[in-house]
Amino acid sequence: MKYANWQQLFNEQQQQGYYLELMNFLATERQQGKVIYPPENETFAAFDLTPLKQVKVVVFALYLPKINSTQWVSE
């Protein structure tokens, strides 16, 4: 495995153009008052809950169901 943990992977990715663009885009959207899910302080919560060594497959969804603030559940 190339990375021992998520932090190593993110340290590398945070230097990439796509990552910087995405973080800037999200910051701009939030500054304009748009609601972004998950909340900013929970953006990477899944990685805190799942050690990299236990991950077998990561699936990224392009289209997510529309949710509102009453449907958001954080555990």
C-alpha positions as CSV (number, residue, x, y, z in Angstrom):
1,M,0.0,0.0,0.0
2,K,1.4,3.4,-1.0
3,Y,0.0,5.2,2.1
4,A,0.1,4.1,5.7
5,N,-2.9,6.3,6.6
6,W,-5.4,8.9,5.2
7,Q,-3.3,11.8,6.4
8,Q,-0.4,10.8,4.2
9,L,-2.7,10.5,1.2
10,F,-4.3,13.9,1.9
11,N,-1.0,15.6,2.4
12,E,0.0,14.6,-1.1
13,Q,-3.4,15.4,-2.6
14,Q,-3.7,18.8,-1.0
15,Q,-0.8,19.9,-3.3
16,Q,-2.7,18.9,-6.5
17,G,-4.4,21.5,-8.7
18,Y,-7.8,19.7,-8.7
19,Y,-7.9,19.6,-4.9
20,L,-7.0,23.3,-4.5
21,E,-9.7,24.2,-7.1
22,L,-12.3,22.1,-5.4
23,M,-11.5,23.6,-1.9
24,N,-11.6,27.1,-3.4
25,F,-14.9,26.4,-5.1
26,L,-16.5,25.1,-1.9
27,A,-15.2,28.1,0.1
28,T,-16.6,30.5,-2.5
29,E,-20.0,28.7,-2.5
30,R,-20.1,28.8,1.4
31,Q,-19.2,32.5,1.4
32,Q,-22.1,33.2,-1.0
33,G,-24.4,31.5,1.6
34,K,-25.0,28.3,-0.3
35,V,-25.6,25.2,1.9
36,I,-23.0,22.5,1.3
37,Y,-23.4,19.0,2.7
38,P,-21.8,17.6,4.7
39,P,-21.1,20.7,6.9
40,E,-17.5,22.0,6.6
41,N,-16.4,20.6,10.0
42,E,-17.6,17.1,8.9
43,T,-16.2,17.1,5.3
44,F,-13.6,14.4,6.1
45,A,-15.4,12.6,9.0
46,A,-15.7,9.4,7.1
47,F,-12.0,9.1,6.9
48,D,-11.7,9.6,10.7
49,L,-14.1,6.7,11.2
50,T,-12.5,4.3,8.7
51,P,-8.8,3.4,8.9
52,L,-7.3,3.2,5.5
53,K,-6.0,-0.3,6.1
54,Q,-9.6,-1.5,6.4
55,V,-10.8,0.0,3.1
56,K,-11.3,-2.5,0.3
57,V,-13.3,-0.3,-2.2
58,V,-14.2,3.4,-2.4
59,V,-17.2,4.3,-4.5
60,F,-17.8,7.9,-5.5
61,A,-21.3,8.9,-6.6
62,L,-21.7,11.5,-9.3
63,Y,-25.4,12.0,-8.6
64,L,-26.7,12.1,-5.0
65,P,-30.3,12.3,-3.9
66,K,-31.4,15.8,-3.0
67,I,-31.5,16.3,0.7
68,N,-32.3,19.1,3.1
69,S,-31.1,20.0,6.5
70,T,-33.8,17.9,8.2
71,Q,-32.5,14.8,6.4
72,W,-28.9,15.2,7.3
73,V,-27.7,12.7,9.9
74,S,-24.3,12.8,11.5
75,E,-23.2,10.0,13.8
